[in-house]
Amino acid sequence: MSDSNLTTEEKLAKLEKGLFLMSKDRERALSNHETEDLIEELRGVVAELKAEVSKA
């Protein structure tokens, strides 16, 4: 499923999970490569949410 087909709630859940994966609450730290990939993915989600908000 493409990110553009996700609901707003699903996108927010994806952001929440991504932030958790980078948080101190996580037992295992992400590698630099994993972190960079996750940040790019989350930036895409934020861009989609911003586009949705501007349409409303």
Gaussian input, Z-matrix of N, CA and C with variables (Angstrom, degrees):
# hf/3-21g

backbone

0 1
 N
 C     1     B1
 C     2     B2     1     A1
 N     3     B3     2     A2     1     D1
 C     4     B4     3     A3     2     D2
 C     5     B5     4     A4     3     D3
 N     6     B6     5     A5     4     D4
 C     7     B7     6     A6     5     D5
 C     8     B8     7     A7     6     D6
 N     9     B9     8     A8     7     D7
 C    10    B10     9     A9     8     D8
 C    11    B11    10    A10     9     D9
 N    12    B12    11    A11    10    D10
 C    13    B13    12    A12    11    D11
 C    14    B14    13    A13    12    D12
 N    15    B15    14    A14    13    D13
 C    16    B16    15    A15    14    D14
 C    17    B17    16    A16    15    D15
 N    18    B18    17    A17    16    D16
 C    19    B19    18    A18    17    D17
 C    20    B20    19    A19    18    D18
 N    21    B21    20    A20    19    D19
 C    22    B22    21    A21    20    D20
 C    23    B23    22    A22    21    D21
 N    24    B24    23    A23    22    D22
 C    25    B25    24    A24    23    D23
 C    26    B26    25    A25    24    D24
 N    27    B27    26    A26    25    D25
 C    28    B28    27    A27    26    D26
 C    29    B29    28    A28    27    D27
 N    30    B30    29    A29    28    D28
 C    31    B31    30    A30    29    D29
 C    32    B32    31    A31    30    D30
 N    33    B33    32    A32    31    D31
 C    34    B34    33    A33    32    D32
 C    35    B35    34    A34    33    D33
 N    36    B36    35    A35    34    D34
 C    37    B37    36    A36    35    D35
 C    38    B38    37    A37    36    D36
 N    39    B39    38    A38    37    D37
 C    40    B40    39    A39    38    D38
 C    41    B41    40    A40    39    D39
 N    42    B42    41    A41    40    D40
 C    43    B43    42    A42    41    D41
 C    44    B44    43    A43    42    D42
 N    45    B45    44    A44    43    D43
 C    46    B46    45    A45    44    D44
 C    47    B47    46    A46    45    D45
 N    48    B48    47    A47    46    D46
 C    49    B49    48    A48    47    D47
 C    50    B50    49    A49    48    D48
 N    51    B51    50    A50    49    D49
 C    52    B52    51    A51    50    D50
 C    53    B53    52    A52    51    D51
 N    54    B54    53    A53    52    D52
 C    55    B55    54    A54    53    D53
 C    56    B56    55    A55    54    D54
 N    57    B57    56    A56    55    D55
 C    58    B58    57    A57    56    D56
 C    59    B59    58    A58    57    D57
 N    60    B60    59    A59    58    D58
 C    61    B61    60    A60    59    D59
 C    62    B62    61    A61    60    D60
 N    63    B63    62    A62    61    D61
 C    64    B64    63    A63    62    D62
 C    65    B65    64    A64    63    D63
 N    66    B66    65    A65    64    D64
 C    67    B67    66    A66    65    D65
 C    68    B68    67    A67    66    D66
 N    69    B69    68    A68    67    D67
 C    70    B70    69    A69    68    D68
 C    71    B71    70    A70    69    D69
 N    72    B72    71    A71    70    D70
 C    73    B73    72    A72    71    D71
 C    74    B74    73    A73    72    D72
 N    75    B75    74    A74    73    D73
 C    76    B76    75    A75    74    D74
 C    77    B77    76    A76    75    D75
 N    78    B78    77    A77    76    D76
 C    79    B79    78    A78    77    D77
 C    80    B80    79    A79    78    D78
 N    81    B81    80    A80    79    D79
 C    82    B82    81    A81    80    D80
 C    83    B83    82    A82    81    D81
 N    84    B84    83    A83    82    D82
 C    85    B85    84    A84    83    D83
 C    86    B86    85    A85    84    D84
 N    87    B87    86    A86    85    D85
 C    88    B88    87    A87    86    D86
 C    89    B89    88    A88    87    D87
 N    90    B90    89    A89    88    D88
 C    91    B91    90    A90    89    D89
 C    92    B92    91    A91    90    D90
 N    93    B93    92    A92    91    D91
 C    94    B94    93    A93    92    D92
 C    95    B95    94    A94    93    D93
 N    96    B96    95    A95    94    D94
 C    97    B97    96    A96    95    D95
 C    98    B98    97    A97    96    D96
 N    99    B99    98    A98    97    D97
 C   100   B100    99    A99    98    D98
 C   101   B101   100   A100    99    D99
 N   102   B102   101   A101   100   D100
 C   103   B103   102   A102   101   D101
 C   104   B104   103   A103   102   D102
 N   105   B105   104   A104   103   D103
 C   106   B106   105   A105   104   D104
 C   107   B107   106   A106   105   D105
 N   108   B108   107   A107   106   D106
 C   109   B109   108   A108   107   D107
 C   110   B110   109   A109   108   D108
 N   111   B111   110   A110   109   D109
 C   112   B112   111   A111   110   D110
 C   113   B113   112   A112   111   D111
 N   114   B114   113   A113   112   D112
 C   115   B115   114   A114   113   D113
 C   116   B116   115   A115   114   D114
 N   117   B117   116   A116   115   D115
 C   118   B118   117   A117   116   D116
 C   119   B119   118   A118   117   D117
 N   120   B120   119   A119   118   D118
 C   121   B121   120   A120   119   D119
 C   122   B122   121   A121   120   D120
 N   123   B123   122   A122   121   D121
 C   124   B124   123   A123   122   D122
 C   125   B125   124   A124   123   D123
 N   126   B126   125   A125   124   D124
 C   127   B127   126   A126   125   D125
 C   128   B128   127   A127   126   D126
 N   129   B129   128   A128   127   D127
 C   130   B130   129   A129   128   D128
 C   131   B131   130   A130   129   D129
 N   132   B132   131   A131   130   D130
 C   133   B133   132   A132   131   D131
 C   134   B134   133   A133   132   D132
 N   135   B135   134   A134   133   D133
 C   136   B136   135   A135   134   D134
 C   137   B137   136   A136   135   D135
 N   138   B138   137   A137   136   D136
 C   139   B139   138   A138   137   D137
 C   140   B140   139   A139   138   D138
 N   141   B141   140   A140   139   D139
 C   142   B142   141   A141   140   D140
 C   143   B143   142   A142   141   D141
 N   144   B144   143   A143   142   D142
 C   145   B145   144   A144   143   D143
 C   146   B146   145   A145   144   D144
 N   147   B147   146   A146   145   D145
 C   148   B148   147   A147   146   D146
 C   149   B149   148   A148   147   D147
 N   150   B150   149   A149   148   D148
 C   151   B151   150   A150   149   D149
 C   152   B152   151   A151   150   D150
 N   153   B153   152   A152   151   D151
 C   154   B154   153   A153   152   D152
 C   155   B155   154   A154   153   D153
 N   156   B156   155   A155   154   D154
 C   157   B157   156   A156   155   D155
 C   158   B158   157   A157   156   D156
 N   159   B159   158   A158   157   D157
 C   160   B160   159   A159   158   D158
 C   161   B161   160   A160   159   D159
 N   162   B162   161   A161   160   D160
 C   163   B163   162   A162   161   D161
 C   164   B164   163   A163   162   D162
 N   165   B165   164   A164   163   D163
 C   166   B166   165   A165   164   D164
 C   167   B167   166   A166   165   D165

   B1=1.4521
   B2=1.5297
   B3=1.2664
   B4=1.4650
   B5=1.5211
   B6=1.3377
   B7=1.4575
   B8=1.5198
   B9=1.3321
   B10=1.4632
   B11=1.5262
   B12=1.3292
   B13=1.4627
   B14=1.5250
   B15=1.3274
   B16=1.4594
   B17=1.5264
   B18=1.3315
   B19=1.4542
   B20=1.5260
   B21=1.2960
   B22=1.4615
   B23=1.5203
   B24=1.3217
   B25=1.4638
   B26=1.5205
   B27=1.3265
   B28=1.4672
   B29=1.5310
   B30=1.3239
   B31=1.4659
   B32=1.5239
   B33=1.3264
   B34=1.4641
   B35=1.5268
   B36=1.3196
   B37=1.4659
   B38=1.5322
   B39=1.3205
   B40=1.4623
   B41=1.5288
   B42=1.3308
   B43=1.4627
   B44=1.5291
   B45=1.3195
   B46=1.4582
   B47=1.5242
   B48=1.3200
   B49=1.4656
   B50=1.5281
   B51=1.3407
   B52=1.4543
   B53=1.5136
   B54=1.3323
   B55=1.4609
   B56=1.5234
   B57=1.3250
   B58=1.4658
   B59=1.5196
   B60=1.3336
   B61=1.4637
   B62=1.5273
   B63=1.3266
   B64=1.4647
   B65=1.5286
   B66=1.3263
   B67=1.4614
   B68=1.5234
   B69=1.3265
   B70=1.4642
   B71=1.5215
   B72=1.3263
   B73=1.4640
   B74=1.5262
   B75=1.2902
   B76=1.4652
   B77=1.5251
   B78=1.3404
   B79=1.4617
   B80=1.5263
   B81=1.3227
   B82=1.4626
   B83=1.5172
   B84=1.3052
   B85=1.4662
   B86=1.5225
   B87=1.3210
   B88=1.4548
   B89=1.5220
   B90=1.3149
   B91=1.4592
   B92=1.5218
   B93=1.3152
   B94=1.4693
   B95=1.5197
   B96=1.3328
   B97=1.4606
   B98=1.5312
   B99=1.3314
   B100=1.4670
   B101=1.5237
   B102=1.3191
   B103=1.4625
   B104=1.5244
   B105=1.3262
   B106=1.4691
   B107=1.5239
   B108=1.3393
   B109=1.4651
   B110=1.5197
   B111=1.3305
   B112=1.4608
   B113=1.5224
   B114=1.3224
   B115=1.4643
   B116=1.5209
   B117=1.3185
   B118=1.4668
   B119=1.5287
   B120=1.3266
   B121=1.4676
   B122=1.5312
   B123=1.3333
   B124=1.4665
   B125=1.5209
   B126=1.3156
   B127=1.4705
   B128=1.5302
   B129=1.3225
   B130=1.4632
   B131=1.5198
   B132=1.3255
   B133=1.4580
   B134=1.5308
   B135=1.3209
   B136=1.4691
   B137=1.5294
   B138=1.3151
   B139=1.4693
   B140=1.5255
   B141=1.3256
   B142=1.4649
   B143=1.5271
   B144=1.3252
   B145=1.4620
   B146=1.5266
   B147=1.3125
   B148=1.4705
   B149=1.5277
   B150=1.3238
   B151=1.4668
   B152=1.5248
   B153=1.3430
   B154=1.4633
   B155=1.5268
   B156=1.3144
   B157=1.4678
   B158=1.5352
   B159=1.3035
   B160=1.4701
   B161=1.5261
   B162=1.3311
   B163=1.4688
   B164=1.5192
   B165=1.3229
   B166=1.4683
   B167=1.5036
   A1=108.73
   A2=115.88
   A3=122.28
   A4=109.68
   A5=116.53
   A6=120.44
   A7=111.98
   A8=117.52
   A9=120.19
   A10=111.91
   A11=117.95
   A12=121.59
   A13=112.58
   A14=117.59
   A15=120.88
   A16=110.37
   A17=115.85
   A18=120.10
   A19=109.18
   A20=116.12
   A21=120.85
   A22=110.41
   A23=117.26
   A24=121.00
   A25=111.22
   A26=117.31
   A27=121.19
   A28=111.05
   A29=116.07
   A30=120.24
   A31=110.43
   A32=116.61
   A33=120.20
   A34=110.98
   A35=117.13
   A36=120.95
   A37=110.21
   A38=116.83
   A39=121.07
   A40=110.46
   A41=116.81
   A42=121.25
   A43=110.70
   A44=116.28
   A45=120.86
   A46=110.90
   A47=117.12
   A48=121.34
   A49=110.69
   A50=116.56
   A51=120.33
   A52=112.15
   A53=116.41
   A54=120.07
   A55=111.09
   A56=117.05
   A57=120.07
   A58=110.37
   A59=117.02
   A60=120.46
   A61=112.04
   A62=116.97
   A63=120.64
   A64=112.61
   A65=117.78
   A66=120.91
   A67=112.47
   A68=114.01
   A69=121.01
   A70=111.22
   A71=118.23
   A72=122.30
   A73=112.20
   A74=116.20
   A75=122.56
   A76=109.28
   A77=117.19
   A78=121.15
   A79=112.21
   A80=116.81
   A81=120.80
   A82=108.88
   A83=115.59
   A84=119.97
   A85=109.87
   A86=116.24
   A87=120.81
   A88=109.15
   A89=115.95
   A90=119.42
   A91=108.66
   A92=116.61
   A93=120.08
   A94=110.48
   A95=116.97
   A96=121.26
   A97=110.78
   A98=116.56
   A99=120.42
   A100=110.97
   A101=116.46
   A102=120.76
   A103=111.03
   A104=116.84
   A105=120.33
   A106=111.14
   A107=117.19
   A108=120.90
   A109=110.82
   A110=116.56
   A111=121.04
   A112=110.91
   A113=117.23
   A114=120.71
   A115=110.64
   A116=117.92
   A117=121.09
   A118=110.83
   A119=116.67
   A120=120.90
   A121=110.44
   A122=116.51
   A123=120.45
   A124=111.68
   A125=117.99
   A126=120.64
   A127=110.21
   A128=116.79
   A129=120.66
   A130=111.41
   A131=116.34
   A132=120.90
   A133=110.05
   A134=116.75
   A135=120.77
   A136=110.08
   A137=117.66
   A138=120.98
   A139=110.79
   A140=117.35
   A141=120.94
   A142=110.83
   A143=116.85
   A144=119.90
   A145=111.12
   A146=117.23
   A147=120.44
   A148=110.64
   A149=117.04
   A150=120.93
   A151=110.45
   A152=116.76
   A153=120.60
   A154=110.97
   A155=116.47
   A156=120.87
   A157=110.17
   A158=117.09
   A159=119.39
   A160=111.38
   A161=118.32
   A162=121.96
   A163=111.23
   A164=115.83
   A165=120.84
   A166=113.04
   D1=134.87
   D2=178.23
   D3=-76.22
   D4=147.91
   D5=179.00
   D6=-60.21
   D7=-29.27
   D8=-178.46
   D9=-68.75
   D10=-16.06
   D11=179.21
   D12=-92.95
   D13=-2.80
   D14=179.81
   D15=-77.71
   D16=149.43
   D17=175.88
   D18=-75.68
   D19=166.48
   D20=177.65
   D21=-58.47
   D22=-42.52
   D23=179.47
   D24=-62.07
   D25=-40.30
   D26=178.83
   D27=-66.66
   D28=-37.69
   D29=178.25
   D30=-66.59
   D31=-41.86
   D32=177.56
   D33=-64.37
   D34=-38.14
   D35=177.33
   D36=-65.04
   D37=-37.21
   D38=177.94
   D39=-65.42
   D40=-40.91
   D41=176.05
   D42=-62.88
   D43=-44.96
   D44=-179.86
   D45=-60.54
   D46=-45.12
   D47=179.68
   D48=-63.56
   D49=-43.02
   D50=179.51
   D51=-61.99
   D52=-41.91
   D53=177.78
   D54=-65.37
   D55=-37.90
   D56=176.63
   D57=-62.13
   D58=-42.83
   D59=-178.11
   D60=-62.11
   D61=-25.45
   D62=179.00
   D63=-97.81
   D64=0.88
   D65=-174.51
   D66=-86.25
   D67=170.28
   D68=176.50
   D69=-72.60
   D70=-16.69
   D71=-179.45
   D72=-71.03
   D73=-15.39
   D74=-177.60
   D75=-78.49
   D76=137.52
   D77=179.71
   D78=-71.19
   D79=-40.18
   D80=-177.70
   D81=-111.56
   D82=129.71
   D83=178.56
   D84=-74.67
   D85=146.82
   D86=174.54
   D87=-77.26
   D88=148.99
   D89=174.17
   D90=-71.01
   D91=164.28
   D92=177.51
   D93=-56.73
   D94=-42.86
   D95=-179.14
   D96=-62.79
   D97=-45.72
   D98=178.73
   D99=-62.08
   D100=-41.63
   D101=-179.82
   D102=-63.98
   D103=-45.30
   D104=179.46
   D105=-61.74
   D106=-42.77
   D107=178.23
   D108=-62.87
   D109=-43.20
   D110=-179.49
   D111=-64.62
   D112=-42.20
   D113=178.72
   D114=-60.31
   D115=-43.60
   D116=178.92
   D117=-63.49
   D118=-40.85
   D119=178.31
   D120=-63.33
   D121=-44.70
   D122=-179.48
   D123=-67.87
   D124=-34.24
   D125=175.43
   D126=-61.73
   D127=-37.96
   D128=177.20
   D129=-63.91
   D130=-41.81
   D131=178.49
   D132=-63.21
   D133=-43.35
   D134=179.03
   D135=-62.50
   D136=-42.36
   D137=178.87
   D138=-60.45
   D139=-41.26
   D140=178.52
   D141=-65.42
   D142=-42.48
   D143=178.80
   D144=-64.38
   D145=-40.63
   D146=177.71
   D147=-62.27
   D148=-40.51
   D149=178.54
   D150=-63.63
   D151=-40.73
   D152=178.23
   D153=-63.02
   D154=-42.69
   D155=-178.53
   D156=-66.01
   D157=-39.33
   D158=-178.48
   D159=-69.52
   D160=-23.82
   D161=176.82
   D162=-74.21
   D163=-29.63
   D164=-174.25
   D165=-75.98

